[in-house]
Amino acid sequence: MQQTNHTKDGLAAGGPVFGARANSFSPDLVEVYGGLGLDFAWLDLEHGGPSATDAISLDHLVRAATVGGTDLMVRLPSNDPAVVRKVLDTGVRTVVVPRVETADDLRRAAKAAVYTYDDGPGERGVAHARGSSWGADLDTDREDASVLVGAMIENRTAVENIEEILSVPGLGFVYLGPGDLAVSLGYPGESDHPEVREAIETARETCVEAGVPIGVSATSVDGAREAIDAGHRIVRLGDEMEAVRELVGGRLDAVAGDD
C-alpha cells in the first residue's frame, strides 16, 4: 500500500507541481484529478469534509488518489500530533499545518510526522493501519522519506516569524493564505490591499532566498504563469465548484440570452 509522493518527487526535481481543491471530498473527483495529470488533490479538513480522525473516509480518498495516480495534500485542522499521526496512518503523505505562527507550532507537527526527527527520535508511532498495509509492510525509513510537511503562512505573526519558521527541520514547503492573512491584518475580503500584498511579498521573498518551495492558489492561467515566474513551485488551479460556475454558468447565460 506504500505510495509514491508525486508532489515531493516533483519538488525535488525542481517543480512546479500542480493540483486542485476537491471541495466535495468525492473519491470520484480525486480519481478524475489524477487522470488529468494533476500532482495532488487538495483536501481542506480545517474548514470542511470529514473529520481528520475519520480514517474510513480518508481511506476511500487515498484509494481514489492511488488509482488516479495522484496524491492528497491535506490541510489539517490543527497541529495536534494525534491528528497528524491519524491522517498519515491512512496513507496520506502530504500534510499542511494550519495557522502556524512560530517555529514551535510547526515543530510540534513535523516531529509527529516521522519516526526519526532531526537525528533523534520522532513521534510518529507505529500503527498497523492502511499506511503500512495494516502492519505487513512497515519500513520506517521509507515512510519518513515519503512524508512531506507544509506550513500555512496566513497571519501577521507568521510573517513576522517567517525566518525562524523556515529553519524548522522537516519543513518541506510553505503555502500562502492571502484570505486569512487579510483578515489578520484587518482587511477581511481585501487580499489585494497594499499591506496584504506587502506581507505576502515579504514571505515569498524570504522563502525564495531560503530555497523553501512556496505554494499559492491561482485563479487564472495568467495568474498561474505569473506565480511560477515569481518563484512559486506549488500551484493550485481552482476547484470543481469554480469550474461548474464558470462552465455551466457560462452556458446557461449564453443559452438564456438566446431567448
PyMOL commands that set and color helices and strands:
alter all, ss='L'
color gray80, all
select helices_A, chain A and resi 6-12+27-36+55-68+81-89+103-112+130-132+140-146+156-160+162-166+178-184+194-210+221-229+240-256
alter helices_A, ss='H'
color red, helices_A
select strands_A, chain A and resi 17-21+40-44+71-75+94-97+116-117+120-121+148-153+171-176+214-217+234-239
alter strands_A, ss='S'
color yellow, strands_A
deselect
rebuild
show_as cartoon
